[in-house]
């Protein structure tokens, strides 16, 4: 049953109860004339209520919220106890961004219908729009019992209010209902990052591993953390539990590649590094693997091409690409950035890196056009005036270059390095 039809049914029910009470009262008075008058009055009020109420729904549908509120107020005068009217008033005030009044009406309805999902959703939206996490949490908790998607909201809300254990418990509920996936891993990562306490993450992961978790990513992350904190014995213990509980998991190769490197089995180590990189979304783990791969490639150059191919195909982290790819092969690095820019054309940092590489490769026409397009997105960013000015000077547009560089100076706020670069270019042109 749709929301409108559902409440229409409630309206008819309420109207029937209220007006039938008045009819019963009239029937107790053994007076035919009085009975006739009372019946006519009830029918008249019932018709007025219905007419104004459905007119209010129509006005709301065309976003005439003020008129809808006037009609609903008229309905309240006819029937002050009809909670459907309070519900509609709450929705209309929410649409007018009068969130305090909307909350008052919706709270009033909730006292009479504490488990109604429609009312809960409307009130939750009010708290979401006003960014009131404290009030949103108890509403989301009720909604989550009916719709698992609200556990995702709860994870974020608990994180915002520094209730990190509850945030993680919400993600576990998502695991339970939906199964493990990379999005849940990412959500946990955000919670740990917000907590800013490595021990909190480590203790949580250790509890999961000790409980023989069915999620091999927990074991991988914990091995990574023990490795970064030089707790080799604990890392080995986790590796052994992963092998025991998940013998077929590719993530066993995280410990395996380290053993292979120690035994100088370099080909085997490279295969295992690639396996883990292909099967994890954890950028910190990937960075560690690539650092070891780079060390190996520096000792034995036959692995250099294999390293570059891995970065090109699997890595999205900008720092990794810049450190391990652009520094080795500028042209290939540029192609990787272009591919990323196609998927995220307004990314500020990507635009900067691409234009800088175009200037470095003396692709001045491309740099001029791309920086011009970037200025349409970021009209007050001095970097793009600088890039366009440099490109313009190289393609014979001297005066335009001067104007662009001067305009770029006007937008600089506390950036001495960029100021120096622009002034240096201006001196060349004047």
GIZIGI-V491069 format. One line per field, one symbol per residue. ss: DSSP state (h for helix, s for strand, l for the rest). phi: phi as a letter, one per 30 degrees, with the letter a starting at -180 (. if undefined). psi: psi as a letter, one per 20 degrees, with the letter a starting at -180 (. if undefined). A space follows every 10 residues. Layout:
ss: ???
phi: ???
psi: ???
//
This chain:
ss: llhhhhhhhh hhhhhhhhhh hhhhhhhhll lhhhhhhhhh hhhhhhhhhh hhhhhhhhhh hlllhhhhhh hhhhhhhhll llhhhhhhhh hhhhhlllhh hhhhhhhhhh hhllllhhhh hhhhhhhhhl llhhhhhhhh hhhhllllhh hhhhhhhhhh lllhhhhhhh hhhhhhhhll lhhhhhhhhh hhhhhllhhh hhhhhhhhhh lllllhhhhh hhhhhhhhll lhhhhhhhhh hhhhhllllh hhhhhhhhhh hhlllhhhhh hhhhhhhhll llhhhhhhhh hhhhhhhhhl hhhhhhhhhh hhhhlllhhh hhhhhhlllh hhhhhhhhhh hhhllllhhh hhhhhhhhhh lllhhhhhhh hhhhhhhlll lhhhhhhhhh hhhhlllhhh hhhhhhhhhh hllllhhhhh hhhhhhhhhl
phi: .deddddddd eeddeddddd ddddddddcd beddeddddd dddddddded dddddddddd dcicdddede ddddddddbd cdddddddde ddddddicdd dededddddd dcbdcdddde dddddddddc hcdeddeddd dddddcbded ddddeddddd cicddddddd ddddeddcjd addddddded dddddhbedd dddddddddd dhedcddddd dddeddddch cdddddeded dddddbdcdd dddddddddd ddchcddddd ededededcb cddddedddd ddddeddddb ddcddddddd dddbccdddd eddcbedcbe dddddddddd dddbdcdedd eddddddddd dicddddddd dddddddbdc cdeddddddd ddddcicddd dddddddded cdbhbddded ddddddddcc
psi: prgghghggh ghgggggghh ghghghhhom ohgggggggg gghghggggg ghghhghghh hjkmhghggg hhhhhhhgni johhghghgg gghghjkmhg hgggghhghh hhmijohggg gghhhghghj lnhghhghgh gghhihohhi hgghggghgh jkmhghghhh hhhgghhhrq rhghghgghh gghhhlnhhg gggghhgggh jlqjoihggg ghgghhghjk mgghgggghh hghghmhjph ihighhhggh ghjkmggggg ghgggghijq johggggggh ghgggghhho iiighhghhg ghhipipggg gghjfhhhng ghgghggggh hhimijoghg gggghghhgh jkmhgghggh hghhhhgmij ohghggghgg ghhikjmghh ggggghhhhh ipolnhghgg gghgghhhi.
//
